[in-house]
């Protein structure tokens, strides 16, 4: 137990200086909560400070055993998956951390996610329309390993001022997701919340960690299946394209060229946006040719007037594992650990005016500019952002 606790503390301070902390563990004797759910793990709640800003850090640390990995890989490969909502689809391990206020007023705001999980798709979003981002999510597109300690750290802006009801909890829960129209959507979910981080009314305060609890209104397989059926009526090709690149069916250079042609069609007067003005915003995912500095990132976004939705960065730890850091705005990331090396900013998701596209395509900093999630192309009501190819490009460079 001491050995595992040490790992948690070490990982918990990888990026930030921890002011105070609380640790709690979960432990199961079997796989009844999901064959993909780790039988044991720890939740780590802390108050952290970086750059003069204090945030709440809700983290979970866990080790997958051989049974977990076998079943996760089985989901990844598709076919006859357990149950009936994930059948005949490639599906992936997913971890959600969801903030639930004790009143109508959510006083924390999802701001950043850090993880060593392989090839993560990271989302920070407002799912319940509180006005603040109430969910942080990691979908693991890469291949997980048995016996390896993984972690997901979620950092929340802390706006609590002591009012009654400023308190709440952050539920951490495992699931399996498959591709839908706009995202990867849960097709099966553990009926047990693996860890509950509870926090009090006052800025920086937190109460005793909660025990793992049963969901009061767990969605049935039937309701999940119905929801997924509506999602799958015409999901964007970019999700399939991304997996084709990962499997080697499409080369990175071919993928890049296809996105260049798509951008040209947007700029062309006969484009899908022919009725829109030049100021129309296009949803793009930009993968940089190589990691860039914060100064270069600021210069790039200002030069092309990018309205940033998410920025990702890369760090390398002492085990040579890749750490992915995602933020929902442009901010300078600082490391407070001599054993972790910050590589730079690797990609971003955001909006660019149509009249900026031509200059953007000439900027060699941007290796791939992918507009395939824009609603004008997908035909959906909302814009979607394609997954950056950073992880795949890094893998290719090692060969």
N, C-alpha and C positions, 0 to 999 in steps of 0.2 A: 504493500500500500504506500509506503514511504517513497518508493522509487517512482510510482505513478504520479504521486502528488508533486514530486519535484519536477517532473516533466511538465505538468500543468502550469506550475509557477513560472518555469523557464519560458515556455511558449507564450504565456500570458503577458510577458513583458518584452516580447520580441520587438514591438514597435513603440511602445509607450511606457511612460513611468507610472506605475500603479500607486495610487494614494491609499487605497484601502481595498479589501477584498473579502469575498465569502465563497466557500467551495462546498459543493454537495454532489453526491454521486447517485447513479441509478445502477441497479443490478437485477438481471432476470435469470431464472434457472433454466429457461427453455426459449424456443423461438416462436411462442404463441403470439407475440406482438408484431411478428413479421420476420420472415427468413432473412431479410436484408437489414434488419435493425440490430445494431451491436448489443450484445447481452450486457455489457457494462460500459460506463463512461462517466465523465464528470462535467458538471456545469460550474462555471467560474464567473462570478459577478464582481466587477470592480469599478472603481472611480478612477479615471485616468486623465492625465493632463498632457497636452502637446501644443506648443506654440501659443501658450497663454489661454488655451481653450480647454475647459473641463467637460468630459463626456462620460456617459455610462457605457461600460463594456460588458456585453453578455456573450460569453464564450462557452463552447462545448468542445470536449476532447474525448476521443474514443478510438478504440482499436477494433478493426474488423477481423473476425476469425475466418477459418477456411470455409465454414458453412455459409457465412455471409457472402464471401467473395464468390463462391460457386453459384449461389443463387442470383447475385447481382449480375454476374457475367451472363447467366442464363437469360435474365431480363434484357440485357444489352443486345443479345443475339437474336431476340424475337422468337417467334414460334409459339408453342403451347405453354404460355406462362401461367403461373398459379392464378386461380380465379378465372373470371371471364372478361374483365375490363382492360387487361393489358395484353390479351392474346394477339398474336400475329403482328406485333409492333416492337420496334426497338425502344426499350424503355430504360430509364436511368435513375440512379440513386439521387434523391433530393432531400435537402434539409431546409426547413423553414424555421425562422425565428420571427414570431408575430407578437407585436405589442398590443395589449388589451387593457384599456384604462378602467379604473374603478368607477368612473363617472362618464359623462358625455365628452369630457375634455382630455384628449391625449396630450400630455406635456413632455413627451420625448419624441424625437424625430430621427428615423433611420438615416445615417449619414455616410457610413463606410463599412465595407466588409473585407476581411483578410482571411485567407485560407491557404493551406498547402494541399488541398484536394486537387487531383489531376484534371487539367483542362476544364475549369469550372465555368459555367454560365451563371453570372451573378446578376440578380435583380434587386433593386431597392425601390419600393413603390408604395403608393397609397391605395390600398385595396378597399378600405372602408370609408373613404372620403372624410377623414378627420381633418384634413388640411395639412397633416404631417405624414411622412412615410411610416406606415405601421408594420411593414413586412420587409425582411431581408431574406433572400433565398439563394441557395446554391444548388444547381443541377450539375451532377458530375458526368461530363461527357467522356472523360478519360478512363483508363483502366486502373481500378483500385487493387491494392495488395493486401495480403493477409499478414497480420502481425505488425503492421505499421501504424503508428499513432498519427491520426489526422485531427485537424481542428478547424473550427469556423468561429471567427470573432466578428461580432456585430457591434459597431459603435454608434451611439445615439446622442444627438444634441440634447442637452438637458435644460428644459425651460421651467422646471418646477420651482414654485415660489412659496410653498408652504400651505396653499389653500387645501381645504378638505376635498378629497377626490382627485388630487394631483397624482395619487399613487396608482399602481397598476402592476401588471405582470408581463413577462415576455416568455411565451411558450416556445420551446424547441422541440421539433417533431420530425421524424423521418417518414419518407414516402418514396414511391416510385412514380416517375413521370414519363409520358410519351408526348410526341409532338402533336400540337393542335394547330389552329389557324394562326394565332399570334404568339404562341409561346409553347413551352413544355408544360403540360397540365397533369396533375396527379391522376393516375388511373388506379392506384391503390395507396392507402395511407394507414399508418399504424393507428390502432384505436386507442393507443395510450400516448399521452404527451411524455416524451422522454425526460424533459427537465422543465421546471418552472422557475424562472428568475423573478423574484418579487422585489418591488422598490416602493419606498415610502413617499410621503407628501413633499418632503423638503429636498432642495437642490443637493444632489450628490448622495442622498440617503438611500439605504435599502434595508429591507427587513429580512427575516430569516428565509432561506430558500425553501421553496415548496417541494413536496413530494411529487413524483410523477402521478398524474391523475388521468382518469378516464374522461374522454370528451363527453359533454352533456348531450350534444347533438351531432354524433358522428355520421357523416354521409354514407349511405348504404352503397353497395356495389351497383345497385340498380340506378340510383341517382347519379353516381359517377359516370356510369355508362351512357345515360341519357345526355348528360352535359358534354361528354367527350364526342358523342355522335354529332352534336351540333357544331362542335369545333372543327370536326374533320371533314366537313362538307367541301372544303377547298383550301387547305392550308397552303401557304406560300411555298414555292419551290425552293427558296433559299435554305430551308432546313434540310431538305433532301440533298441539295447541292453541297452543303457543308459536310454532311456525313459521307458523301461520295468523295470529297477531297480527302477526308480523314482515312478512308479505306483505300485510297490510291486509284480509284476509278476515274477521278478527274485530277489533273495536275494543278498545282498552285498557280502556275503561269497561265493555264487555260482559264481557271476561275477568274484570275485578275483581268484577263483580256475580255471575258464575257461581261464583267462589270464596267469596263471601260466603254464597251459598245453600248451598254445600257445607259451610261451617263451621257454619251453622245446623243442618244435618242431623246433624252430629256432636254438637252440644250437645243436640239434641232427644232425649227419652227413647227414641224409637223409632229412634235412629240406628244406623249400622253398628257402633257400639261399645256397643250396649245391654247387653251382658253384662260390660262392663268397668267398673271403679270410676272415680270422678272423678279419681283420681290417675294414670290411664292417660296415658302420654306420647304426644303426637301430633307427627309429623314435619311441620314447616311451613317454608316459605320466605317470609320477610317482606321486602318491598320498601318502603323508607321513602318518604314523600311528597317529601322533599328530603334532601340530605346533612345528616347531623347530626354534632355534635361528639363527642369521646370521652366527655366527661362525660354528655352526653345518651344515648349508647349504653349506658354503665354503668347509668344510672338506668333506662332502658327495660328492660334485661334483668333487673335486680334486681326491678323492679316486677312483672314478669310471670313471674318465676322461669324464665327461658329457659335451657335447657341448650344452650349454643352449640356447634355443630359447625363452622361456618365463618362468617367475617365478611368482607365486601368493602368496599373504599373506592375513592374516585376522586381522582386527581390530574390536573393538566393541565400538559403540558410547554411549552417555548418555541415549539414548532410548532403549538400549540393542539391537539395530539393527546391523546386520553384515555388515561391509564394506569390499569389495573385492578390493585388490590392485594388479594390474598386471604390471610387467615391462618386457622389452625385453632383460634384462641382469641381472647378479647378482649384486645387489647393496644394501647397507644398508638403510632401510627405517626409517626415523625419524618422530616423531609426535610432533607437536607444539600446542597441545591442551590437557589440563589436563582432559577434559571430554571424551577423546577417549583413549582406552586401546589397545595397540598393542599386539596381541596374538602370532604372529610368522608366519613363512613361511609354507605354507600348501601343495604345489604341484609344479611341474615344467614340462615343455615340452622340449625335447631336443633329442640329438643323443648320442647313446652309441655304442661302438665297439662290434661286435659280441663276441669277446673273453672276454668281461667284463660282459656279461649277467649272467654267472654262479655265479660269486661273488656278483653281484648286487642282485640276488634272495635270497642270504643268509643274506643280510643286513636288519635287523629288522626295520631300519628307514623307509624303503620303504614298505608301506602296500600293495599297488597295483602297479604293473608295467605293463602298457598296451601298447603293440606294435601293436594293431589292425589297426592303421592308417598308418603303414609302406607300401610303394608301393609294396613291395614284397608280401604282403598279400592281399591288396586291388586290385592289378592289374592295378592301375592307374599310370599315368605318373609322378605324384608328390606325395611326402609324405604328410600325413595328421596327425594331432595330435588329439587323442580322448579327450573328455571332462573329466577332473578329477572328482572323486566322492566326493570331499571334502564336498560340500553342503549337499549331501545326507547322508554322514556319520555323519555330525553334527546333521542333523534332527533325524537320528536313535538314536543317543546318548541321545536325549531329551525324548524319549519315555519310 
